[in-house]
């Protein structure tokens, strides 16, 4: 119950952030659509996001959280604070060096990350300019991610989960007040990203001070703790950020087709809602929970936590995947089709969203299985599997792109996600660290049945309500929201009927909690 309560805190806050993100993306779609400025900005935005995921949310946190929790439980807050200060100083130094090098060599990097922009000098120049403005965001958001990891280890999840809200609010302000006055809206948005990084850093700094974890930075030292952090963190560079790595590979290939970068970006933003609310939320709270249980030699408790996390994730993710696969066109049309975002953009983005939806359960399960390795200070195994996944992604994306264009890129990302999660699950099974318990085995088929029933109702409802999606913005959004709400009610009813999940289960869990 504690695990689910913490996940609900993170998931609920993330949900608010994603809703604001939708508002932001609707405004972005209207302002810049899918043209050359949009492609250039989304590539520039992908740069810091990829490195943030790799250095902060991925490699660094997967190594940092178990080590910090060990100091906190075994030696107390002072020892944990000293370790956090040493680690943060080392990370900041590495990020400063990386940021300076990236900004100097950005033209060369653009040849690698956006090879298709070479045929359009203006688009390439914009991408370089925007990337130099957004790249410092990496430094601030990575320090923010460390501060969030500290608070998560202390059982305080709200502040870290609320940080992305600052990004969306800052960019919405820029879109509403500054973009209409600017000659180049992409440049304004880039400065908005950089400003958001500073705002998020200040928010988490204040939150850490209130939690009694004020960090004082010093010149980085290569202490034994930092060495151990590097030993665990370096293999996790790919493993922890595999999702961003694969999406970045997709973006690189997409630059070879006009508009493809933007179509994939908007589709990615939609499926990131269930991924963030469910998958990332579970992963954030599961890692410190497993770390504590394993240090206490509570292997049975760790096994139960992993099973319940997987059950809870699939209970919410499978119906979300079905919904995104069944009504992608209606979702994209209502949310984005206005201003510079055309009907043809809607068709293309909806196709990408439907393909991504097939991989959504895999993306979420990866967030569940990875902490089972990281909590045991094992980052090498996920690294190996992530490397295999990247190879699968490159081969399948390039191959399918030749036949299906941008949709082949989305398919390659989906295939890679299922490959990675299959390898993770198989290794945990063989090592005896995971086996589906009776409750999970019983409920998973029922979840699939309930989701299929909901999907059928959603499809019929979308066909009946199609004319309403042509109405003005407020009316069409209201109809779409009503359709989705109806789908949720239908799914809850099917869960109650099939036994996939019953309200009585929740009441018992609350009483036990």
Order of alpha helices (4+ residues) and beta strands (2+ residues): alpha-alpha-alpha-alpha-alpha-alpha-alpha-alpha-alpha-alpha-alpha-alpha-alpha-alpha-alpha-alpha-alpha-alpha-alpha-alpha-alpha
